[in-house]
Amino acid sequence: FRAPAGAVELTVGGSATQTYGASGDSHAAHAFIVAEDNGSYIYDVTVVGTHGTLVIDIDSTQYSQAFNTNSDTTATDWITTHTAALGGLGIIPLTGGASIISITAEEAIVITDDGVGMSLGTPLSNIAIVVHDAGTNGILRIDIDGVDYDEAFDTDAATTAAAWVSTHSAALGILSPVITATNPAGARINLAVAGEPVYSDQSIGGMSITSAGVERDIVVAGAAGTLSLTINGTPYTEANTGTTDGTADAWRATHAATLAGLGDAITVTDGGPATITLSVASGTTPTVLDTSSGGTTATYSDEIVVDTLIEGNLVIDIDGVDYTEAFDTNADTTADNWRTTHTGTLAGLSPVLTVTDGGPARIIITPASGTPVFTDDSPAGMSFTEYQASSVILAGTNGNTIIEVDGTDYTETFDSNAATTAAAFVTNQAAAILSAKSVIVTNVTATLYFDHAITAPTIVDNSTVGFLTFTSGAQAGGGVLTVTGKSIDDDGNYNGSDTEVIVANVSAAVTDQLFETTKKWLGQITFTISGEGGAAFKFNYGLVKYEDFGNRDFTFNDIEFIMHAGANETGLNVEVFHYNPAEMTYSAAAFDPMAQAQYSLLADHTTEGNDVDDNFDGGWKRAGIGLDVLGGNGEGLVVRVTTAVNNSISYGVLHLGVSM
């Protein structure tokens, strides 16, 4: 029974392999691992409403509860009704406070509000992630909507959790809907998900949102209760008049003047039947939350009007020579026309300047050698911004691409083909990259461009073999842990290059779970993780050869050990361990597979029995044990003899008494 004290974490795209054993070993032993607990997820949902049915959809299964007295009682009833069913899925619902259901899960789950009359209040989910302190290294990686957010281990779980929040708060804060990350205490990360999108103007190169171009349309529904819109933190309420249109009209009449008088004025107008339109002069969308009750609800949508500068000429001075194009329709068309006009001329220069399409309103100019000087000579109305660019070309048929931009990974799942995946990367990642790195991301078909005003950003392909990369195709798969090496079976069949899957789905592994290969291995073996880019798995590992008396079930009855000492010995011990899944405990830094040995000389004799003098005899016997061992189902006995002095046992005999 041999295993290192520490654990290992294998990550797809990072350290994906771990070797163990030596080429000269002839142990013919099973490989095994003991999994780590990778943390838990806590979702706090608030129940609101005065009638109807509370329906919470968890991973596409609906769990219902009829309204009873009030929202708090209904929440309690819901917990009572569904605790048993959810417990079988590893999900624990508890009371988190008045009208709050706190749902704890070992894996991330998707919660959807399917209620009728009753609902889950905004924010829908306040997710608390508890970080487990299971070592002195590794990476805390939280996947949010398919994007990995990483933090390297720092001191302990609490410090790492705080560092994760500090690193990712800004990026999460610009998502739509906004996710607010906090570290309330210890190793806890709270992710509060707002119930609405937030817009900001990040336009460049002559494009912008108009000064009065952001409008929010709020549509009223329901025939009873109270319409309550909390705008920038202040609630504005109106009793339901019995009709949706009448309620919207009454709300406008009550609050229009107040909102118009705010420091950042909000104009309230009639947006149509049952619709309230909010317009902001500053161009910043107001934060609006539906806090209505009693059967009244509100939904909203946004309209953003974009301005384009529509005059002048685009004049790009390259090494003192002007290359001009008149404005045509918009910036993108003008850029296309400029390329058409000047590509041939620039290709004839020495050194050659190659002109390509860099995406909307973008021109890529690549010199064969040297560094040309660009100057903006455009008159009023047109202008350009010079960026230093890096580019990558996506290829493949499935999987994930992981692109590291100036030290941070950004992940996108394959979507139909390389071109649509590149477009999805821009849609889903460009805002976060612009905010965190000041790098502008665009694409043309399957090519992604990364632009920076000062220096070209550093781009690294962190996609893994078998998944979408910049240069090669993909093979689909999950998080799989495989053992490779030289194998032999109980019939003496040798294979010099063999492989066996030891864990088919690493994400399904739970704390202290034991996995073992059916094959036995000679020499050095290698554990390899493969699957989704970024998938990680931490575990203890080792090799074990146990006595199962020819793969038979048996009852272990007694043990006897006798020896003759060849030196003075003060640390003798003999231990018997029942190897089975129930007796294995994961440890990040102090793993000992024999730690829970059921029987030992030291336990029976104390220190009187482990002190043997040179040339004297010693022994230990234990009878009447009666331990059932499922040798036909991967269980067995392991005996460890420990000495503190070299050659202190001149010879010895150990006997295991069993009945079949």
Secondary structure, 3 states (H helix, E strand, C coil): CECCCCCEEEECCCCCEEEECCCCCCCCEEEEEEECCCCEEEEEEEEECCCCEEEEEECCEEEEEECCCCHHHHHHHHHHHHHHHHHCCCEEEEEEECCEEEEEECCCCCEEECCEECEECCCCCEEEEECCCCCCCCEEEEEECCEEEEEECCCCHHHHHHHHHHHHHHHHHCCCCCEEEECCCCCEEEEEECCCCCCCCCCCCCEEEEEEEEEEEEEEECCCCEEEEEECCEEEEEECCCCHHHHHHHHHHHHHHHHHCCCCCEEEEEEECCEEEEEECCCCCCCEEECCECCCEEEEEEEEEEEECCCCEEEEEECCEEEEEECCCCHHHHHHHHHHHHHHHHHCCCCCEEEEECCCCCEEEEECCCCCCEEECCCCCCCCCCCEEEEEECECCCCEEEEEECCEEEEEECCCCHHHHHHHHHHHHHHHHHHHHCCEEEEECCEEEEEECCCCCCEEECCCCCCCECCCCCCCCCCEEEEEEEEECCCCCEEEEEEEEEECCHHHCCCCCEEEEEEEEEEEEEEEEECCCCCEEEEEEEEECCECCCCCCEEEEEEEEEEEECCCECCCEEEEEEECHHHCCCCCCCCCCCCCCCEEHHHHHHHHCCCECCCCEEEEEECCCCEEECHHHCCEEEEEEECCCCCCEEEEEEEEEEEC
